[in-house]
Amino acid sequence: MKRSAINRSIAEASAFFAENRFVLPPYADWTPEEWRGRGSEANELRTQRLGWDVTDFSAGHFETLGLTLFTLRNGVPAGGGNGKIYAEKIMFVRQDQVTPFHYHARKTEDIINRGGKGTGRLAVQLYNSTADGGLAESPVSVACDGIRRQVEAGGTVILGPGESITLTPYLYHTFRAVEGHGLIGEVSSVNDDDRDNYFLEPLPRYPEIIEDEAPLRVLCTEYRLA
């Protein structure tokens, strides 16, 4: 993925969040130069990978397969229940841009449409996983805002503004925004993107970056401990 595309995505996401009155923490605006001036006081941001995350899953067509998100808080995956045992993200999901089928073995997450008037709805397609990591043909039982509902294998749940869905371990899901861009939140148990993403197709979680211009912001995978 070209750095210019990453820069553009972050700028567009920042504008979209601001337009919808979702205010990011101050470090969202730190430049690479400001990051270099930060010491060990910012190590929680670095170790828990808080901040900007842009990926095309190394598929090469970001407009249709990709995601832009910002991790606001996260615990330590190996923390043993100490400290933060939760995580939160905010996502800019472009209209018709797909996050591919995957499940988590440990994380439970609520995916929330935090948008309002003028933003899109989120289409979430669901399958149970088989023992060998495939797609099961069994019906899916899922909770939406605390209300249990059942959909057929491969069924889609549409989340309007303010609505949410709880995704439990081993539940395959893919999502995209429809009828406009989506302001989508995630509240979950501790997030571990290195070891707890299981994609149906063998896709890497993070992109390979082509440095065609200077970075506007530092991605959460680019931090160095001070």
Buried (B, 14 or more C-beta within 10 A) or exposed (E): BBBBBBBBBBEBBBEBBEEBEBEBEEBBEBEEEEBEEBEEEBEBBBEBBBBBBBBBBBBEEBEEBBBBBBBBBBBBBEEEEEEBEEBBBBBBBBBBBBBBBBBBEBBEBBBBBBBEEEBBBBBBBBBBBEEEEEBBEEEBEBBBEEEEEEBEBEBBBBBEBEBBBBBEBBBBBBBBBBBBBBBBBBBBBBBBBEEBBBBBEEBEBBBEBEEEEEBBBBBBBBBEEE
